[in-house]
């Protein structure tokens, strides 16, 4: 077993890490870190549990430590970070001197020699790790996963980019309130309402997607060469981001071929049979009223993205459109970091 710790363990994503790691066959939680007001308390006493399942028994009596390497158990090999961006910027580097840091925070995404990875999309970017360690004189390293809305989109785009020439992508998101954290969106702002702006979200989707779907030349990532435009919105759904996607290809195509390529897409995590990897990363539904967040967000334990309403766009040449749903705090956050760690454990540690 690999001993792991969770940074930001009392928050919503930290709790999702704990939920997903509770019965993991390879990882065992031995350390939980949070703010100074929680440090020194048993986890069950320090935490208001937000998820709709019970707090795992195995973590209830773990004493929460300060979020600092010197406070962490030396037997820990991997730490999962769900820290706020401004805090993660420094703390994750401190931990990376000695630990593997699998980060869901945005502080180090897109930075040179720090991999931004979806294992089914660009696992080759893990080759940056050696240069990162050498540059910083670290024994450990940092690996990041993308933004939640980006992950769902990129998983569905990968089989398309692999098999067709893409000219442009447009995406409009309807994002769940859990993406902003428990206190992130006041109830009076979202009930009976829609908020048409999420700060920084559109820029993240546009830049991260082109990076993830680009080419790693051994030193740097060359972005994908198609255009991508995003419009992001918050809706009164608890979990599960929905995205309407519009794609223009370079040439004409058969829509049944597109559906087949998406439905049968498999990649390295499926070949390695990693524990958290869904059998099919993209599930294609034929019902005209699917996907829906309440019905589809938990597909493959929340690790698959569900696609529906896949059809040719009659208004534009060489174009098609679809709707996707992905679980934003599982596949889009904690589950993404855990799958990254599983791949690292298999290939590097």
Phi, psi and omega in degrees: 000144175262124178282134182229157175235162178236124175265134186076040192290340184270347181281178184296313179290323175301319177294324177294322173305312183297317178300314184285334181271350189303320182240032182287135183285342185246337185244137176234126179287120177238353181212139177229129182238146179204196183288168183297333179288342178261336184299139180092349178261153169296147185304318182295334179275337183269350193238135164266110187282123186260340188282163186269018170237170182287148173301129180302137181301325187296339184256350188303320186262003176292130179278124182291136179252167174296154180274075180208143182303322183291343179267350185273146176300129182293344180280353179286137179255321183234134171243136177260128186250124171238036185283153171301147187306312185295330179278321182297330184306320179265314189296320181297324177294321177298317180291326184293346176299329185229345186238156165281125180249111175262105193253134170262355179285159183267358189302324186244012175294143175071007179274149184302133177069008173250109186297134168252110197228137158245118189304329178280347189252310185216055181297338180298338181291347173297343177294349176289342190301317182300317179294323178298314180295318181294317182297322185258356184057046180257146168275332176261199180192170178244133169234134182246156168248157185286181174299150186301314181291328178294318182301311180300316180296311185297324178298322179281332180283332186304310179295336177286313178298324180293334191238350183221157173275118184262130178262318180203154176226133172236138182221136175238123186256151172234095195258139184291154182290336179296340177295342179261003183086167187299321181258015190285323181235115179301144183300323180290344179272338189242331179293132182060035187203172172219133180257116189273022181210133173230112188306125176078352187291316182295319179296320178298313181299318185289319182279316183293321182296316180293326175294310184298324183265010178274203184235129176268120185266010182103340178233315184225165176261128174263114185302151171303148191260015175264168179269144179220127180234134182235144170230124191240139187217145179260133182233161184280064174238138183288303180229145175108108176275135174250139181223133173261122190242135181234122187235133173250124178264168179287331186224170176294163188203168174257121183297330177294328177292321176299313180300318180295317181295322179289314184292331183257011179293126172222158184213196187304315180301326178287322177296322180276352181056046178296146190303316185271355184287129175290148178301319176233110181300329179239122177254126182256122179260143179261343179297141184287344181253021177235152008272161174227142183304313184295330185265337191237352184294333183266015179303131182052050181060029178084005185261351177259156174254132182257132181244140175210180182051040179281115183205159176293146177269112185286346184273341185225142180292147173055036187231152173213170183213157179201170176240140177233155171228131175224146180284114190288331179263350175262277181296330183272359183210262187300315180297327178295315179295321180294318178296321174302315181294324177296318177294319177297316180298323180285321190259336190239313187286000000 
